[in-house]
Amino acid sequence: MEARSPDQTLAPHPVTPDWVTDAVFYQIFPDRFARSGRVEGLNLQPWGSAPHFQKYMGGDLWGVADKLDYIASLGVNAIYFCPVFQSAANHRYHTHDYYQVDPMLGGNAALRHLIDEAHARGIRVVLDGVFNHASRGFFQFNDLLEQGEGSAYRDWFHPSAWPLNAYDESKPANYAAWWGNRALPKFNTDTPAVREFLWDVAEHWIRFGIDGWRLDVPNEIDDDAFWQEFRRRVKAINPDAYIVGEIWGDAHRWLAGDQFDAVMNYHFTRPCLAFFGARTLDHPMNERSGTGRVEPMDAAAFAARMTEVTQMYHPDVVRVQLNLLDSHDTARFLTAVGGDASAFGLATVFQMTYVGAPCIYYGDEIGLPGGPDPDCRRAFPWDEREWNLDTLALIRRLTAARHATPALGRGTFEVTHAQGEGLVYARRHERGDAYVGLNAGLKTAHLPFTSVRPGAYRDVLTGREVHLTGDTPLGVPARGALVLVPV
């Protein structure tokens, strides 16, 4: 994709939520994170058994609330949840009732408790909004199935012939469904009542106290006016609400300042796989995953691509992009790079020291593996004997440094060296610069730290103090990094 300089983006650009610049997100798949024991009488899988599309593990929001101290200990100050509304699917993208949290997750009372406890710890809560489609269990669609052409809700969907066949795969569905999946009837958002319904849902939960929306496949509501009004209504209630869309490609259309604040930054994900995982990429795994095939990159190609990504959108957008290494829609990074923990470690250093809001997919911090969906949605292993404690310690050190160092959250991004498997870049800020050196090679490399502010710096990863002059070569260990912040 051709990069655009900031002056090519529509201006002036409304200020995006400032808190996101200092945020570290944690993505949680509620069914798989933690059980509380408060939701009983259910037919559940044994915790930790292989994920299944049609089985429940039994995680709930009470369980998440019970683990908030653990989440906070990671340096996380924002949680993005996969859907929580009532549904007959463990992933809950098949929404039955947009005004009710699924009883299996603890209902509305559990969300109320979770938000209050999270806010008391300085943690924001963002929910997943699935507004392109509903489900066969959604009341208005159920009425359409029962009443046919006479349904009061006929114009809420896209029937094309009668009768509708919601379950019989041997017959045509006779209605529009998301990617042809008849379990997911598409809303007709040209119908005023549908638009008002969806906007009211968005307003309702912002009033309830959530801090933003992650929007599922919003490009499939191909209507700028719909999203412009969505933004206006959400921001009228909470101007600091974060609106982030799931857009995998070019998102300029939605990031002009009148629709979304940011998107899930898969343009960040792929280069990280390509450079840090270059030696061990599992090509068949990635080809089955949401990221698709990824070709290896050297440092120069990675630097060029990430410089393009940094300049792709208006600076106000870039600083709040949701930067992820993996998600519920992809194989976990660790598995995508053939189980190479050093590749994940290097990518995490980059993620936590790059411009934008880093997002940790639950379990990555302790080395949880997982292939394409549903394997990437494994239950969190709460037995600490199963954890990679080195990875956990690394993430805690990096998030602490990010919160403590203005340059890592708010500085500009400038690559100063990119050759072979060595990369050096600066995060420049008026309150002091930070410098990062990454060595993806198998031997110690002496990398040039040039154009630096002379002075004393501390390596976040070792605690060692380093004195930089205007041009300082430093040894960076094999498959290792230096993260230098002002003392």
N, C-alpha and C positions, 0 to 999 in steps of 0.2 A: 504494500500500500504506500502511496506517496504521502510523505509527511507534509503537514501544513504548519507554517509558522503562526504564532499567536495572532499576528495582525491580519491573517486571512480568516480568522474566526469572527463570527458576528460580535459586535461590540456596541455599546458597553455590555458587560456581562454581569448579571446579578451576583452578589456575593454568595458563595456556597457556604454551608454550615461550617463555621470555624472549628468546632470541636472535632470534626472528622480529621482535620490535619494532624491532630495529636492522638488519634485513636489507633488502637490495635484491636481488630475484630477477631471474634471466635465464632465459627459457623457450627451450629449444632443441628443434627438430625434427631428430633426429640425422642423418637421411638427407640433409639440405640444408645442414648447417652447415660442415663441413670434411672433405676427404679427407686421409688420411695417406699413401696409397700403399702401405700395408702389407697391404691386403686386395686381392688380385689375381685375375685370371682371370674377371672378371664382365662381363656385358653391361650397360653403363651408358649413361645419357644423357650427352651433353656437359655439363660443368658450366656452369650458368647458362642452359641451354635451358628452354623452357616446361615447368612442372611437369605431370605426367601421373599419373592415378590408378594406372596399372599399369606405370609405369616407375621405375627407381631412378636417383638422382643419385650415390649412392655415398659420402655422408658416413659417418663412423664415429667410434667413441669414442676411438680413437687420435688422430684428427684434432682432436677436442674437447680432449683432453689437451695436444696441441701448441699450442693457442690459449688456454690458461688464463691466460697472462700478459696477453693482450689482454683477456680477460674481466675479470680483476682490475683492469685499468687503467680500466674503466668505473665502478669503485666497487661492483661486484657482489660479494656475499659469500654467495650461494646460487644454485644452478642447479636449475631444474625441467625434467626431461626428459620429452618425449613418450615413449611406450613403447619399450623397448629389448629386449624378450624375443623369442625366435625366432618368426618369423611369415613368411607369404607375402604381405606387403603392405608397401609402403614406409612407411606410417604405423604399422604394427605394432600396431594395435588388434585384429587377427585373431591371437590368441596361439596358437601351437602348443605351446610348452614354457615353463612359468612358472619353471623352474629354470635355464634356459640363456639367456644373452644371445645375440642373433642373431649367427651367425658373420660375416655381412656387416658387422656393427658391431664385430667384433673378438673376440667371445666373452667369456666370463667374465673372462679375463685382462685384456682391455682395460678392463672396468669396474673391476677391482681396481686397475689402474694409475691410472685416472682418479680414483677416490675418494682414493687415497693422495696423488696430486699436488694434488688440490683441497684436501684437508684440510691439507696442508702450507702452503697459501696462505690458510688461514682461510675456505675456501669450502665450504659445505654442499651436499649432493647429495640431491635429492628425486626419486623415481621415480614414474611413472604406473602405477597399479594398475587393471587392467581385469578386474574380478571379477564383473560382471554376466553376461558372455557369454564364450565361448571362440571357436573357429573350426572349420571343417570339417577342418582339419589337426590338431586337438587329439587326442591318442592315444585318449582315452576315447570321444570322439565318433566317431572313425574305427572303433573297435571296434563301436560301435552300428550304423554303416552296414554293416559286414561281417557281423555276427552277427544283426542284427535283434532280434526279441523275446527271443532267447536270450542277448543280450549281458550280461555281468556289470555293465555300466555303464548299464543301461537307466534306473535311477532317478537318474542324474546329470543327466538332461535331461527334456524334456517331450514325449515322443512321444504322438501322438494317434491314429494309424492306421498301417497298414503297407501297402506298404513306405515307407521314408523316401525322399524325392526331394530330395537335396541340391543337384543341379545342373540338373535338367530344369525350367525355368521354366514349361513348359506343363502341369505337374502340380502338385497341392498338395504343399507341403513335408511336411506331416504331423508337424511338430514346431514348438514355439515358438521364434521367433528374434527378435533385437533389431529392433524396428520392422519386422518382416516380412522382414528381410534374411537369407535362408537361409544366407549365408556366416557368420552369427554366431549359432549355437545358444545359447539361454539356459540357464544353469545352473539346476538345481533345488536351490536352497539350503535347501529343507526336508529334504533328505537329509543325515543326519549326516555321511556320508563326504565329501560336497561341502563342507560347512562346515569340517570339519577340514582338508581339502586347502587351501582358500583361506586359512584362518588360518595354516596352516603356511608357505605361500608368504610371507605378510606377515612372519612371524617370521624366516624364513630370511634375507631380504634385509636386515632390520634388524640381525641378527647379523653379516651380511656387512659392514656398515658404512654403509649409507645412513642419511640423517638424517630421512627421513619419506616419506610417501605422498601423492600427489595421486590422488584416487579418481575414476575415470571413471563418470559417470551413476550414482552410488551410490543415488539415490532409487529406482532400478529394482530394487534388492534391498529390497523394502518390508517391512523386518523390523528393528525397533529392537534386538532381542536380538542379532541377527547383528553389527551395528556396535558395540554395547556390548562384546561379547566381543572383537571385532577391536581396539578401543581398549585394552582391558585387557591383551591379549597383547602388543601393540606397546609400550605404555608400561611393561610389566613388564621388558622388555629395555632400552629406552632412554626414560626419562621425558621427555627433551627432544625426542623425535621429534615432527615436525610432521605432523598429519593434516588435509588440506584437501580438501574435497569439491567436485565440479563440480555445484553446485546453482544454477540460473538464477533461481529464484523465491524465495519465502519459505522460509527455512531454519531457522526457530526449532526445528522438531522435532529437527534434528540438532545444534543448537548449545546444548543445555542443559547441556553439560559432561560428558556421559557418552558422546558419540560422536565428533564432529569438533572440532578446534580452530577451524576457520575454513572459509570457502568462497571459491571464485573470485568476486570481487565485481563481477558484471555490473551491479549497482545503481549502482556507481561509473562504469562504462563509458558507459552511455547518457546520463546528464546531461552528461558531458564532451563527447560528440559534439554534444549539443543546444546547449550554450552556446558552447564555443570554436569549433565548426564551423558556427554558426548561419547565417553568410553564404554558405557554400559547400557545404552538405550535399548529397551525391549520393544522392538518395532511392531511385532504382532500384537502386543498388549496395547500400544498406543493406537494402532489402526482400529482396534475394537472399541476404543475409548472415545470420549467426546473431543479430545484434542486432535485426533487423527495422526497420521504419520508425521514424525518430526525428524528432520535431517540434522546431523551434528553441525555445530558452529565452532569456529575458533574465536579467540578473544576479540580480534579485529571486527569480525562479522557481528558478534554479540554487541560490542560497543556501538557499532553503527546502527544496529537495529534498535537498541534501547535508547539511543539518542533520538532516533525518529519517533519512538513511542513517547518520549518525554515532550516532544514538540508537536504531537499529533493534534492536541486540543488546546483550548484557552488555558493559560496557567492556573486560573481558579478551578478549572475542572481537573487538571492533572494532579493537583495537590490533594484531591479527595477521591481519586480513582480507587476502587477496591481491588487491591493487588493480591492475587491468589496463586498458589502453587498447584492447587487441586481443589476439588469440590465433590459434592454428591453426584455430579454428572460426569466425572472423569475417574480414571484409575488414580489411586493415590500416587503422589510423586515418587515415594520410595519404591513402590512396585514398578512404576513406569520406567525407572532407571535401573531395573534389575536388582533391586535390594541394596544398592550402594548408599550406605548411610553418609559417606563423605560427600556425595553429590547433593543429598538433601541438606546437609549442614552448610555447604557453600551457598546453595540457593537460598537458604534461610538467612544467612548473613546478608546476601544481596537484598532480599525482600525487606528486611528490617532496616536497611540503610539507604533505601531508594526512596524517591519522592512518591507520595501517595499513602493510602491507608492499608497496611498489611492485614491480611486475613488468614488466620490459622484454621484449618479444617480439623474439627475435634479429633483427638487421638494422634495427629501427626507429631505432636510435641513429645510423645512417648514411643514413637516408632511403630505405630499401628499400620500394618500393610493392608492392601486391598486392591483387587483388579477392578475392571469395569462393573457398573451397576448390575446386580445389587451388592457385589462383594466389597465395593468401596464404602458400604454403609454398615460395617460390622459394629457389634456392640463394643462399647468402651471397656477395656479390661481393667477393672479396679484393683486387681491384685498387683501391687507394685513390683513384685518379683518378675513380672512380665514386661516391665517398662525399660526403655532405653534411657537411663538416667543421664548419660552424657548429652543426648539430644535435649532433654528437659532442661538441664543446666544451661546449655547454650542459648535456648530460647529465652530463659529468664534473664540471663545477662544482657542479651540484645534488646529485649523490650525495656529493661531498666535504663539502658543507655539511651534508647530512643526517647523515652519520656524526659530524661535529664538533660538532653543535649539539643538545643534549639536547631542546630544545623541539620540534624538527622530527621527532624520532622518538617522543617520549614525552609531548609536551605535549597539553593539551586543545585543542579546536577551537572557535573562537567567531567568527562573522561579525560585523563591526562596521559594515560599509557594503555595500549592494548596491542599485545603482540604474542603470538604463539598461544600459551595457556595462562598468560599473566595479564591482569587487569588492575589498573589503579584509577580511582576517581575521587573527586572532591565534592563535598556538600558545603557550599559557601553561604555564610550568614553573617550579618553585621555583628552578632554577638560572639563570633568565633567560628572557624571552619572545622570540619571533620574530614578525615581522609581514610579511604578504605583500599586495601590491597588484597587481591584474591589470586591464589595460585592453584589452578586446576591440574597442574602437572604432578608427576610422581617423584620429583626431587625438589629440594629447597631451591627457591629462585630469589635472586636479588633484584627487586623491582625498584624503578626510579620514582621517588616521590618528589615531583617538581612543582614549581609555582606555589609553594606552601607559605603560610604565615610562620615565620620562625618562632620557636617557642617550645614549651614543654607540653607533651601530650601523654595520655594514658591509653594503653591498648586494652580495650574493653574485654577481650577474650582471655588475657593472662594477668591483667593488672599491672604489667610492666610499664615503667615510665620511659618515654622516648623523647629525645630532643631533636627537633627538626630545624634544619637550616633552609636556605632557599632551594637546595637541590640535594636530596638525601636518598641514597640507595639503601634499602632495608631488606634483610632476609625474611622471606615469607615461607613457612614450612610447606612441605608437600601436602597437597589437598587441604590447604589451610588458608588462613586469612589474618590480616591485621586490621583492626578497627580503631583508629586513633581519634580521640576526642580531647578537647582542651582540658588541661589540668585546672 
